[in-house]
Amino acid sequence: MRKNETVCTINAMSFFKSKLHNGIYGHMTGYFDVAIEALEKQVPKAPVSTGREIVCPTCRTLVGSSPYCRYCGQALDTVIYSEV
């Protein structure tokens, strides 16, 4: 799934979650939260430079050359990573 498709899916799920909140399926909002959190990790974020180290923008642990954080699974923007 491409970045713009992922963002559209997140927006759609957030919309449906808001509609379920007060209905008979209100207990299902937790499932939407988990799905939205997983989808948000698929949207690449730029690693953060803290002096001499490059860390994950989500969990602040050191990142290697992988396109994903090995601890939290956050997708990392490798184009920006190579420039940092």
Summary of the structure (lengths in Angstrom):
residues: 84
radius of gyration: 15.7
end to end distance: 25.7
largest distance: 52.0
contacts: 206
relative contact order: 0.14
helix: 46%
strand: 13%
